[in-house]
Amino acid sequence: MDLPTIIQEIFPWDEEIQRFLIGLGIRLLAFLFFAILSLIVGRYTPGVIIFINQKVSPKFGNQINQNFIIPLKGGIRITGTLILIGFCLNLLKPYEELYAFLRFCLYLSITISASWLISRLFRQFLRLYGIVIIQKVGLKPDEFVIILETLFNVIIGLFAIIFFANIHDINLVGLVAGLGIGGIAIAFAAQRVLEQLIGTIVIYLDRPYIPGEYVRVSFNPHQEDIYGRIEAIGLRSTKIRVAARNTLLIVPNSIMATKDIENITRGKKVMVLLYLDFTRQLAEQETALIDKIVKESTDTLYGIDPGSTKITLLQPKNKPGSRARVTFFILGSSEDSTQLRKRLLELANKKISQKLMSYGIEFEMKEPTIYVDSPIPI
């Protein structure tokens, strides 16, 4: 017996339903086949981009690959795979309900992954080239870069929402208006809850602390400061494990957002050890010149502990010439700002090299620069 006859005996449906189910089954199998193929091909998306860049412009393309494509291979692979699956989804277009549901889920995933990838690409560009541009303009590139990243991420998020809404014909104006009218009614009914939620948003955006960090909070001028460990940050409150008493203090986020908070965990310095190997013995005047150039190049950097730069001359073993050991401290308020200041230090090292070379002082800068965490005592 043929397939339609077998199906008719097992499921005694009319001919139209049978044709519908058979067509759906065939298209689902085809979609699954091409989706699996997309997963396989998508894995090689970064490699294809790297190959194209190298063929189009070997020098410039290789620079793009090293700075942007290779560090973000995972994000490019995921986004490329999702886009390929999006093309395969057209096979299910005749089946509107199923197509609409899968399209919604898939385009949501593509929007999120593409937004994340664009955000990481911008961050890479800002760290590699933006700092130099900002310095040339005459601005301080430290926290300004972090603020710029946050602002760009907000813009990317808004564009992603607008794009997703347009794809699915969602009326954002009506939705926002409806939320606005509802928000006024809710505001009167739950003012305290809204204050706490807004405080939560402020804490998550500004990130004055994260779970696991030790903080000192001043709640009242006439009351002793609270010192403890952040246990958790909830939607409504922050939980602090108070030192010595080991009790759990639960504080509404609306209050935490308005208090003076001293983050003890982030009160650390990163000691930097930089070695310069000179090809000959240095004269006294050359030593003084090197001392002046290095201190001027590091002490003017925002985030470097002023006056912490020290230069010690050493005699390398079994090697002619002189070695200078440069030590100073980077002050870091967070992991992002510390990494940013390390990038600023790399630019300062280039300036040191250029200035010393202009005076005819030949040397080699030992790689890599050594960074040692040095917590600040309480």
DACOR-V158120 format. One record per pair of residues at least 24 apart in sequence whose ideal C-beta (glycine too) atoms are under 10 Angstrom apart, sorted by the first residue. I is the first residue (numbers start at 0). J is the second residue. D is the distance in Angstrom with one decimal. If there is no record, write none. Layout:
[[I,J,D] [I,J,D]]
This chain:
[[19,93,9.8] [19,94,8.8] [22,93,7.7] [22,94,8.5] [23,91,8.4] [23,93,8.8] [23,94,6.1] [23,97,7.9] [25,90,9.5] [26,90,5.3] [26,91,5.8] [26,92,9.1] [26,93,7.4] [26,94,7.2] [26,97,9.4] [26,98,9.9] [27,90,8.5] [27,91,7.4] [27,94,9.0] [27,97,8.6] [28,90,9.7] [29,87,8.4] [29,90,5.4] [29,91,9.1] [30,84,8.9] [30,87,5.7] [30,88,7.1] [30,89,9.1] [30,90,4.8] [30,91,5.8] [30,97,9.9] [30,101,8.7] [31,87,9.0] [31,90,9.7] [32,87,8.7] [32,90,9.6] [33,83,8.4] [33,84,8.1] [33,86,8.1] [33,87,4.0] [33,88,9.3] [33,89,9.9] [33,90,7.1] [34,80,9.4] [34,83,8.5] [34,84,5.2] [34,87,5.4] [34,88,8.5] [34,90,9.5] [35,84,9.7] [35,87,9.5] [36,83,8.2] [36,84,9.6] [36,87,8.0] [37,79,8.8] [37,80,5.9] [37,81,8.5] [37,82,8.6] [37,83,3.7] [37,84,4.8] [37,85,8.9] [37,86,7.8] [37,87,5.9] [38,76,10.0] [38,80,5.9] [38,81,10.0] [38,83,8.3] [38,84,7.8] [39,80,9.1] [39,83,9.7] [40,79,8.3] [40,80,7.9] [40,83,6.2] [41,75,9.3] [41,76,6.0] [41,77,7.8] [41,78,8.7] [41,79,4.8] [41,80,2.8] [41,81,7.8] [41,82,8.2] [41,83,5.5] [41,84,8.0] [42,72,9.9] [42,76,6.0] [42,79,8.8] [42,80,7.4] [43,76,8.4] [43,79,8.7] [44,68,9.8] [44,72,8.8] [44,75,5.6] [44,76,5.5] [44,77,9.1] [44,78,7.9] [44,79,3.3] [44,80,7.1] [44,82,8.9] [44,83,8.3] [45,69,7.5] [45,71,8.1] [45,72,4.5] [45,73,8.7] [45,74,9.3] [45,75,4.8] [45,76,5.9] [45,79,7.9] [46,72,8.8] [46,75,9.8] [46,76,9.4] [47,75,9.8] [47,79,8.5] [48,72,9.6] [48,75,6.8] [48,79,8.6] [49,75,9.8] [62,127,9.6] [66,120,9.9] [66,123,6.3] [66,124,8.3] [66,126,9.4] [66,127,5.6] [66,128,8.9] [67,119,8.9] [67,120,6.0] [67,123,5.5] [67,124,7.6] [67,127,8.6] [68,120,9.6] [68,123,10.0] [70,119,8.1] [70,120,9.6] [70,123,6.5] [71,115,9.6] [71,116,6.6] [71,119,5.4] [71,120,6.7] [71,122,9.7] [71,123,7.2] [73,116,9.5] [73,119,9.7] [74,112,6.8] [74,113,9.0] [74,115,6.2] [74,116,4.3] [74,117,9.4] [74,118,9.4] [74,119,6.0] [74,120,8.7] [75,112,9.6] [75,116,6.6] [75,119,9.7] [75,120,9.4] [76,112,9.9] [77,108,8.7] [77,109,9.5] [77,111,9.8] [77,112,5.1] [77,113,9.5] [77,115,8.8] [77,116,8.1] [78,108,9.3] [78,109,7.0] [78,111,9.6] [78,112,4.6] [78,113,5.3] [78,114,9.6] [78,115,8.3] [78,116,5.2] [78,117,9.4] [79,112,9.4] [79,116,9.6] [80,108,9.9] [80,109,9.9] [80,112,9.0] [81,105,6.7] [81,106,9.0] [81,108,5.5] [81,109,4.7] [81,110,9.5] [81,111,9.4] [81,112,5.9] [81,113,8.3] [82,109,6.3] [82,112,9.1] [82,113,8.3] [84,108,9.0] [84,109,8.8] [85,109,6.2] [99,167,8.6] [102,166,8.4] [102,167,8.1] [103,163,9.2] [103,166,9.0] [103,167,6.4] [106,162,9.0] [106,163,6.6] [106,166,5.6] [106,167,7.3] [107,159,9.8] [107,163,6.7] [107,166,9.6] [107,167,9.1] [109,159,9.9] [109,162,9.8] [109,163,9.1] [109,166,9.6] [110,158,9.6] [110,159,5.0] [110,160,8.4] [110,162,6.4] [110,163,4.9] [110,166,8.3] [111,156,10.0] [111,159,7.4] [111,163,9.1] [113,155,9.3] [113,159,7.6] [113,162,9.0] [114,152,8.5] [114,155,5.2] [114,156,6.7] [114,158,7.9] [114,159,4.4] [114,160,9.5] [114,162,9.0] [114,163,9.7] [115,152,9.5] [115,155,8.8] [115,159,9.6] [116,155,10.0] [117,151,8.8] [117,152,9.4] [117,155,5.7] [117,158,9.0] [117,159,8.9] [118,148,8.0] [118,151,7.1] [118,152,5.3] [118,154,9.9] [118,155,5.6] [118,156,8.8] [118,159,9.9] [121,147,9.0] [121,148,7.3] [121,151,5.4] [121,152,8.3] [121,154,9.8] [121,155,7.9] [122,147,9.8] [122,148,5.8] [122,151,8.4] [122,152,8.9] [122,335,9.4] [125,151,8.2] [125,339,9.2] [125,342,9.7] [126,335,9.9] [126,338,7.9] [126,339,7.1] [126,341,9.9] [126,342,5.6] [127,342,8.2] [129,342,10.0] [130,339,7.7] [130,342,6.1] [130,343,6.5] [130,345,9.3] [130,346,6.7] [131,342,10.0] [131,346,6.8] [131,349,9.9] [134,343,8.5] [134,346,7.5] [139,300,9.8] [139,301,5.1] [139,302,9.4] [139,343,10.0] [140,300,9.6] [140,301,7.6] [140,302,9.7] [140,339,7.6] [140,340,9.6] [140,342,8.8] [140,343,6.6] [140,346,9.2] [141,300,8.7] [141,301,4.5] [141,302,5.4] [141,332,9.5] [141,336,6.6] [141,339,6.3] [141,340,6.7] [141,343,7.3] [142,301,8.4] [142,302,9.0] [142,332,8.4] [142,333,9.8] [142,335,9.5] [142,336,6.8] [142,339,8.5] [143,301,9.5] [143,339,9.8] [144,335,8.7] [144,336,8.9] [144,339,5.8] [144,342,8.9] [144,343,9.5] [145,332,9.7] [145,333,8.2] [145,335,5.7] [145,336,6.4] [145,339,6.9] [148,335,8.1] [148,339,9.7] [149,204,7.5] [149,205,9.6] [153,204,9.3] [191,235,9.8] [191,251,8.4] [191,253,7.9] [192,234,9.6] [192,235,7.5] [192,251,9.8] [192,253,9.5] [193,253,9.0] [194,251,7.9] [194,252,8.8] [194,253,4.2] [194,254,9.2] [194,256,9.2] [195,233,9.5] [195,234,7.9] [195,235,4.8] [195,236,7.1] [195,251,5.0] [195,252,5.4] [195,253,4.7] [195,254,8.6] [195,255,9.7] [195,256,9.3] [196,234,6.7] [196,235,7.4] [196,252,7.8] [196,253,8.4] [197,252,8.3] [197,253,6.9] [197,256,7.9] [198,235,8.8] [198,236,9.1] [198,237,9.1] [198,250,9.9] [198,251,6.8] [198,252,3.6] [198,253,3.6] [198,254,7.3] [198,255,6.5] [198,256,4.0] [198,257,7.8] [199,232,7.5] [199,233,7.7] [199,234,5.7] [199,235,7.0] [199,236,8.5] [199,237,8.8] [199,251,9.2] [199,252,4.4] [199,253,8.2] [199,255,9.1] [199,256,8.3] [200,234,9.9] [200,252,8.6] [200,256,9.0] [201,252,7.7] [201,253,8.8] [201,255,8.9] [201,256,4.5] [201,257,9.2] [202,232,6.4] [202,237,7.3] [202,252,5.6] [202,253,9.7] [202,255,6.3] [202,256,5.9] [202,260,9.7] [203,232,7.5] [203,252,9.1] [205,256,8.2] [206,232,9.6] [206,262,9.9] [206,333,7.3] [206,335,9.4] [207,255,8.2] [207,256,8.6] [207,258,9.6] [207,260,5.2] [207,261,9.6] [207,262,6.4] [207,265,9.2] [207,332,9.7] [207,333,9.8] [208,232,7.9] [208,237,8.0] [208,239,9.4] [208,255,8.6] [208,260,6.5] [208,261,9.9] [208,262,5.6] [208,263,9.6] [208,264,8.0] [208,265,8.4] [209,262,9.3] [209,264,8.8] [209,265,9.6] [209,333,9.3] [210,237,9.3] [210,238,8.8] [211,264,7.6] [212,262,6.1] [212,263,7.5] [212,264,3.9] [212,265,6.9] [213,239,9.6] [213,240,9.5] [213,242,7.9] [213,261,9.5] [213,262,7.8] [213,263,4.2] [213,264,5.0] [213,265,9.3] [213,266,9.3] [213,377,8.8] [214,239,7.3] [214,255,9.5] [214,258,10.0] [214,260,5.5] [214,261,6.4] [214,262,5.4] [214,263,6.3] [214,264,7.7] [214,265,9.3] [215,242,9.6] [215,259,8.9] [215,260,7.5] [215,261,4.2] [215,262,8.3] [215,263,6.2] [215,377,8.7] [216,248,8.8] [216,250,7.7] [216,254,9.4] [216,255,7.4] [216,258,5.6] [216,259,7.4] [216,260,5.4] [216,261,7.6] [217,258,6.4] [217,259,4.6] [217,260,8.0] [217,261,7.9] [218,248,9.7] [218,250,8.1] [218,254,7.8] [218,255,9.6] [218,258,6.2] [218,259,9.1] [219,258,9.6] [224,259,9.0] [224,261,8.1] [225,250,8.6] [225,258,9.6] [226,261,8.8] [226,263,7.6] [226,377,9.0] [227,263,9.8] [228,263,9.4] [228,264,8.8] [229,255,9.9] [229,262,9.4] [229,264,8.9] [261,377,9.6] [262,332,7.8] [262,333,9.0] [263,374,9.3] [263,375,8.8] [263,377,6.0] [264,374,8.7] [265,330,9.8] [265,331,7.1] [265,332,5.6] [265,333,6.3] [265,334,9.1] [265,336,9.3] [265,337,9.4] [265,374,9.9] [265,375,9.3] [266,330,9.1] [266,331,9.4] [266,332,8.9] [266,374,7.3] [266,375,4.4] [266,376,8.9] [266,377,7.4] [267,328,9.7] [267,329,9.6] [267,330,8.4] [267,331,6.4] [267,332,9.5] [267,337,8.7] [267,372,6.2] [267,373,6.6] [267,374,4.6] [267,375,5.6] [268,304,6.4] [268,307,8.2] [268,327,9.5] [268,328,4.2] [268,329,6.6] [268,330,5.8] [268,331,7.4] [268,337,9.7] [268,371,9.4] [268,372,8.1] [268,373,4.8] [268,374,7.7] [268,375,5.9] [269,302,9.8] [269,304,9.7] [269,327,9.7] [269,328,6.8] [269,329,4.3] [269,330,8.1] [269,331,6.0] [269,337,6.1] [269,340,8.2] [269,341,7.9] [269,344,9.8] [269,370,5.3] [269,371,7.0] [269,372,5.9] [269,373,6.7] [270,304,9.6] [270,307,8.8] [270,326,6.5] [270,327,7.7] [270,328,5.6] [270,329,8.1] [270,369,8.4] [270,370,7.3] [270,371,4.4] [270,372,7.8] [270,373,4.7] [271,297,8.7] [271,303,8.7] [271,307,9.3] [271,308,9.4] [271,325,7.8] [271,326,6.8] [271,327,5.6] [271,328,7.1] [271,329,6.1] [271,340,9.7] [271,341,8.3] [271,344,6.7] [271,368,6.2] [271,369,7.1] [271,370,5.9] [271,371,7.9] [271,373,10.0] [272,324,6.7] [272,325,7.5] [272,326,5.8] [272,327,9.2] [272,365,9.3] [272,368,7.1] [272,369,4.0] [272,370,7.9] [272,371,7.0] [273,297,9.0] [273,308,9.8] [273,310,9.5] [273,323,8.5] [273,324,7.5] [273,325,4.2] [273,326,7.7] [273,327,8.2] [273,344,8.4] [273,347,9.8] [273,348,7.2] [273,351,8.8] [273,364,7.4] [273,365,7.8] [273,367,9.9] [273,368,5.3] [273,369,7.7] [274,313,8.5] [274,315,9.4] [274,322,6.2] [274,323,7.2] [274,324,5.7] [274,325,7.5] [274,362,9.9] [274,363,9.0] [274,364,7.5] [274,365,4.0] [274,366,9.3] [274,368,8.5] [274,369,8.2] [275,310,8.9] [275,312,9.9] [275,321,8.7] [275,322,6.9] [275,323,4.4] [275,324,8.1] [275,325,6.8] [275,348,9.7] [275,351,8.2] [275,352,9.2] [275,355,8.2] [275,360,9.4] [275,362,5.0] [275,363,7.5] [275,364,5.9] [275,365,7.5] [276,313,9.7] [276,315,6.7] [276,318,7.8] [276,320,6.6] [276,321,7.9] [276,322,5.3] [276,323,8.2] [276,361,9.8] [276,362,6.0] [276,363,4.6] [276,364,7.8] [276,365,6.3] [277,312,9.3] [277,315,9.4] [277,319,9.6] [277,320,4.9] [277,321,4.6] [277,322,7.1] [277,323,7.1] [277,355,9.1] [277,360,6.9] [277,361,7.0] [277,362,4.6] [277,363,8.2] [278,318,9.8] [278,319,7.6] [278,320,5.0] [278,321,8.8] [278,360,9.1] [278,361,5.0] [278,362,6.9] [278,363,7.9] [279,319,7.2] [279,320,5.3] [279,321,7.4] [279,360,9.1] [279,361,7.8] [279,362,9.6] [280,312,9.9] [280,314,9.1] [280,319,7.9] [280,320,6.6] [280,321,5.7] [281,312,7.3] [281,320,8.4] [281,321,4.9] [281,322,10.0] [281,323,8.2] [281,360,7.8] [281,362,9.5] [285,321,9.2] [285,355,9.4] [285,358,7.9] [285,359,9.4] [285,360,6.2] [286,310,8.4] [286,312,6.5] [286,321,8.4] [286,323,8.3] [288,354,9.1] [288,355,8.3] [288,358,6.4] [288,360,7.7] [289,321,9.6] [289,323,6.3] [289,325,9.2] [289,351,8.8] [289,354,9.5] [289,355,6.8] [289,358,9.0] [289,360,7.1] [289,362,8.8] [290,323,8.7] [290,325,9.5] [291,354,9.6] [292,350,8.6] [292,351,6.1] [292,353,9.9] [292,354,5.0] [292,355,6.4] [292,357,9.8] [292,358,8.3] [292,360,9.2] [293,323,7.9] [293,325,5.6] [293,327,9.0] [293,347,9.1] [293,348,9.8] [293,351,5.9] [293,354,9.2] [293,355,8.9] [294,325,9.2] [294,327,8.9] [295,347,9.7] [295,350,9.2] [295,351,9.2] [295,354,8.7] [296,325,9.9] [296,344,9.5] [296,346,9.5] [296,347,4.8] [296,348,8.1] [296,349,9.5] [296,350,5.2] [296,351,5.0] [296,352,9.8] [296,353,9.8] [296,354,7.4] [297,325,7.7] [297,327,5.5] [297,329,9.7] [297,343,9.8] [297,344,7.6] [297,347,5.9] [297,348,9.3] [297,350,9.7] [297,351,8.3] [298,327,8.2] [298,347,10.0] [299,347,8.5] [299,350,10.0] [300,327,9.2] [300,329,8.7] [300,340,7.3] [300,343,5.5] [300,344,6.9] [300,346,8.8] [300,347,5.7] [301,330,9.4] [301,336,9.9] [301,339,9.7] [301,340,7.7] [301,343,7.5] [302,328,9.7] [302,329,5.9] [302,330,5.6] [302,331,7.5] [302,332,8.7] [302,336,6.9] [302,337,8.2] [302,339,7.8] [302,340,4.0] [302,341,9.4] [302,343,6.9] [302,344,8.9] [303,327,6.0] [303,328,7.2] [303,329,6.1] [303,330,7.3] [303,340,7.3] [303,343,8.3] [303,344,7.8] [303,347,8.5] [304,328,4.0] [304,329,7.4] [304,330,5.6] [305,330,9.6] [320,361,9.3] [320,362,8.5] [320,363,9.5] [321,362,8.8] [322,362,9.2] [322,363,9.8] [322,365,8.5] [323,362,8.1] [324,365,9.7] [325,351,8.8] [325,364,10.0] [325,368,9.4] [326,369,9.6] [326,371,9.6] [328,371,9.7] [328,373,6.8] [328,375,9.5] [329,370,7.9] [329,373,9.6] [330,375,8.8] [331,372,9.2] [337,370,8.9] [337,372,9.5] [341,368,8.2] [341,370,7.0] [344,368,7.2] [344,370,9.3]]
